[in-house]
Amino acid sequence: MDVLTAINKRREITRFKNTPIPQDLLEKLTQALYLSPTGNNLPSREFVLLTNKDTLTQLSTATPYVKWLEQATAAVVIIGNPDVSKYWLQDASIAGGYLWLASVSSDLGAAWGAIYHSEDHEESIKREDYVRHLLEIPEHLRVVAIIGLGYPDIDPAPKEMYLVDSVLHLEKYIANTTN
Ligand SMILES: Cc1cc2nc3c(=O)[nH]c(=O)nc-3n(C[C@H](O)[C@H](O)[C@H](O)COP(=O)(O)O)c2cc1C
């Protein structure tokens, strides 16, 4: 599947079949993470690949919004390292996007679980620490997100989008007076 087809097909999938993801496919997905670009080409993000069902279940309570991890057959925890680069958050986010599209192009579904919270430091540390302790992630690393993976058990309808003109400006910024 070419990348534009994957972009058009991509939805968040939060219901998964029990079918395990083959090892060679998991390796392709990890390659997508590994090859994702970073600012100054610095490796400011790291990944923990998980397939252990008990761990996935435990992670499903990391925030109230990742319950679907109970059903996922794999997940990737994306970690940022602020000591390596000031772009750690962008680098981690791009890696997540690469993983999501690589999953779609392989007929897998993916869901994004936000762990890092930019507006509520206390909440962020609470969520991050929960994941940190479970996976033995060192203190100086930030836990950005958990991407749940699996074969989709749902086929969502194409999503209703807002007008492209409300977010896309040509040649210069034109304020939208209708919103
Ligand atoms: C930065 C970011 C954080 C997100 N956090 C969560 C989350 O914690 N839990 C969840 O179920 N979905 C989460 N999502 C998924 C979005 O809610 C979802 O992508 C959005 O509603 C659009 O739906 P679509 O992916 O089907 O287009 C997140 C997505 C992004 C990009």
The ligand as an SDF file (V2000), in Angstrom:
LIG
                    3D

 31 33  0  0  0  0  0  0  0  0999 V2000
   -1.4170   13.4090   20.1590 C   0  0  0  0  0  0  0  0  0  0  0  0
   -2.5800   12.4510   20.2060 C   0  0  0  0  0  0  0  0  0  0  0  0
   -3.0510   12.0120   21.4150 C   0  0  0  0  0  0  0  0  0  0  0  0
   -4.0980   11.0950   21.4760 C   0  0  0  0  0  0  0  0  0  0  0  0
   -4.4770   10.5580   22.6690 N   0  0  0  0  0  0  0  0  0  0  0  0
   -5.4120    9.5700   22.6960 C   0  0  0  0  0  0  0  0  0  0  0  0
   -5.6950    8.8640   23.9050 C   0  0  0  0  0  0  0  0  0  0  0  0
   -5.0920    9.0980   24.9540 O   0  0  0  0  0  0  0  0  0  0  0  0
   -6.6380    7.8800   23.8470 N   0  0  0  0  0  0  0  0  0  0  0  0
   -7.3060    7.5710   22.7060 C   0  0  0  0  0  0  0  0  0  0  0  0
   -8.1560    6.6680   22.7280 O   0  0  0  0  0  0  0  0  0  0  0  0
   -7.0460    8.2240   21.5320 N   0  0  0  0  0  0  0  0  0  0  0  0
   -6.1130    9.1960   21.5060 C   0  0  0  0  0  0  0  0  0  0  0  0
   -5.7990    9.8130   20.3170 N   0  0  0  0  0  0  0  0  0  0  0  0
   -6.5280    9.4610   19.0910 C   0  0  0  0  0  0  0  0  0  0  0  0
   -7.4040   10.6180   18.6200 C   0  0  0  0  0  0  0  0  0  0  0  0
   -8.4410   10.8320   19.5460 O   0  0  0  0  0  0  0  0  0  0  0  0
   -7.9350   10.2710   17.2180 C   0  0  0  0  0  0  0  0  0  0  0  0
   -6.8460   10.1010   16.3600 O   0  0  0  0  0  0  0  0  0  0  0  0
   -8.8460   11.3930   16.7260 C   0  0  0  0  0  0  0  0  0  0  0  0
  -10.0570   11.3870   17.4380 O   0  0  0  0  0  0  0  0  0  0  0  0
   -9.1540   11.3010   15.2520 C   0  0  0  0  0  0  0  0  0  0  0  0
   -9.7080   10.0630   14.9160 O   0  0  0  0  0  0  0  0  0  0  0  0
   -9.0280    9.2050   13.7520 P   0  0  0  0  0  0  0  0  0  0  0  0
   -7.6510    8.8100   14.2370 O   0  0  0  0  0  0  0  0  0  0  0  0
   -9.9170    8.0090   13.5520 O   0  0  0  0  0  0  0  0  0  0  0  0
   -8.9120   10.0590   12.5430 O   0  0  0  0  0  0  0  0  0  0  0  0
   -4.7320   10.6890   20.2550 C   0  0  0  0  0  0  0  0  0  0  0  0
   -4.2390   11.1410   19.0340 C   0  0  0  0  0  0  0  0  0  0  0  0
   -3.1670   11.9890   19.0000 C   0  0  0  0  0  0  0  0  0  0  0  0
   -2.6130   12.4050   17.6640 C   0  0  0  0  0  0  0  0  0  0  0  0
  1  2  1  0
  2  3  1  0
  2 30  2  0
  3  4  2  0
  4  5  1  0
  4 28  1  0
  5  6  2  0
  6  7  1  0
  6 13  1  0
  7  8  2  0
  7  9  1  0
  9 10  1  0
 10 11  2  0
 10 12  1  0
 12 13  2  0
 13 14  1  0
 14 15  1  0
 14 28  1  0
 15 16  1  0
 16 17  1  0
 16 18  1  0
 18 19  1  0
 18 20  1  0
 20 21  1  0
 20 22  1  0
 22 23  1  0
 23 24  1  0
 24 25  2  0
 24 26  1  0
 24 27  1  0
 28 29  2  0
 29 30  1  0
 30 31  1  0
M  END
$$$$
